[in-house]
Amino acid sequence: MSAKIYIEGGGDSKELHIRCREGFRRLIEKCGHEKQMPKLIACGSRVAAFDDFKTAHKNKSGNKYVAILIDSEDPVTDIEKPWKHLNTRDGWTKPSEADDEQVLLMTTCMETWIASDRTALKKHYGAKLTENTLPPLVNMEARQRLDIQNALVKATSSCKNAYEKGKRSFEILSELSPTELRQHLPSFKRFERVLKHKL
């Protein structure tokens, strides 16, 4: 049995769960894991992802890697201590024998990853993308998630495929470049480092 990653995303729609898994699968492949692809499970809400993770962690056998990939929702004080962040922010208690490498945070949200790859955005949205309405590529992980999300909506508002959560968000996710993301996002660099260690 392969490693498993429980992902926040996809809502309650079976179609969106498929698109969510596909978007993350393509990005993880580009991180160099074509031959060690973990099983990806789209769970909908972050609470559902946490619940599914807890069950899988409790029932896992041996050294199998089980992880949760979720939005941090707020900026993170120490990206190497994600359980501490989740306890402080959400009141979540780290399951017995779980470790910090089992939590992969999108800081502060998936849109932070999307907004950080300007090359992919320009290729995806074309000439009508208003790039100057996006935040500068400095301290992206310190920005509030709603600011990032609203900036993406505004920057693509003149495009025929304007940004919105769901199908369109997972389409652009699959087009992101790890090279671009690791330049701007410490939590993405951690994501890559943990997967390289665990897969």
C-alpha positions, -999 to 999 in steps of 0.1 A, spaced: 0 0 0 13 34 -9 17 65 12 -16 84 16 -22 122 17 -56 135 28 -63 168 11 -86 197 19 -105 205 -12 -132 193 -36 -162 203 -16 -190 177 -17 -188 170 -54 -174 137 -68 -163 155 -99 -144 181 -79 -128 155 -58 -115 139 -90 -102 173 -103 -87 181 -69 -67 148 -69 -56 154 -105 -44 189 -98 -23 179 -69 -11 147 -86 3 167 -115 20 191 -92 35 163 -71 47 145 -102 66 177 -113 83 176 -78 99 144 -90 76 117 -77 62 102 -108 73 67 -96 65 72 -59 31 89 -62 12 87 -29 -25 79 -29 -43 112 -28 -77 115 -11 -98 146 -16 -118 151 16 -138 184 11 -135 206 41 -104 209 63 -123 194 92 -132 164 71 -96 161 60 -85 161 96 -111 136 107 -101 112 78 -64 117 86 -69 108 123 -87 76 113 -60 66 88 -32 75 112 -48 54 140 -52 24 116 -19 27 97 4 -3 97 42 -2 102 60 28 89 35 38 62 34 75 56 0 91 62 -3 129 59 -28 158 57 -25 186 32 -45 216 43 -46 254 42 -30 270 73 -58 297 70 -36 322 88 1 330 87 23 304 105 48 314 132 70 284 127 64 263 96 84 234 111 58 231 139 25 228 121 7 209 149 14 238 172 -2 261 146 -33 239 143 -36 236 180 -34 274 185 -56 283 156 -82 255 155 -79 238 188 -68 206 171 -49 181 192 -20 162 176 -30 125 175 -9 101 196 25 93 179 18 117 150 47 140 140 51 173 123 61 158 90 26 144 87 12 179 83 17 197 50 4 233 51 -5 255 22 3 288 38 -20 305 40 -41 288 13 -40 271 -21 -45 304 -37 -11 316 -23 5 288 -43 -14 299 -74 -8 336 -70 30 329 -66 35 315 -101 31 345 -124 44 326 -154 17 300 -151 -10 326 -145 0 346 -176 1 314 -197 -33 303 -184 -52 336 -185 -35 354 -213 -33 391 -221 -64 401 -201 -48 391 -168 -42 423 -148 -10 412 -131 -5 445 -113 -35 439 -91 -17 408 -76 4 413 -44 41 416 -48 61 384 -46 75 392 -12 64 376 20 35 359 2 29 335 31 24 364 55 -6 377 35 -42 370 46 -59 343 26 -89 365 17 -66 392 4 -49 366 -19 -82 351 -30 -97 385 -37 -66 396 -56 -68 365 -79 -105 372 -86 -98 408 -94 -68 401 -116 -88 376 -137 -121 394 -137 -118 404 -174 -108 369 -185 -134 345 -199 -122 318 -174 -121 341 -144 -107 326 -112 -131 308 -89 -127 280 -64 -135 245 -77 -129 233 -113 -109 264 -124 -87 265 -93 -77 229 -98 -70 235 -135 -45 262 -127 -30 242 -98 -20 215 -122 -1 240 -143 21 254 -115 58 250 -115 76 238 -84 106 259 -95 85 291 -93 69 282 -60 100 273 -41 114 307 -49 87 325 -30 71 300 -5 90 285 24 61 262 32 62 248 -4 99 242 0 91 223 32 64 204 13 89 192 -12 115 184 14 91 163 34 78 144 4 114 136 -7 121 123 27 89 102 31 81 89 -4 
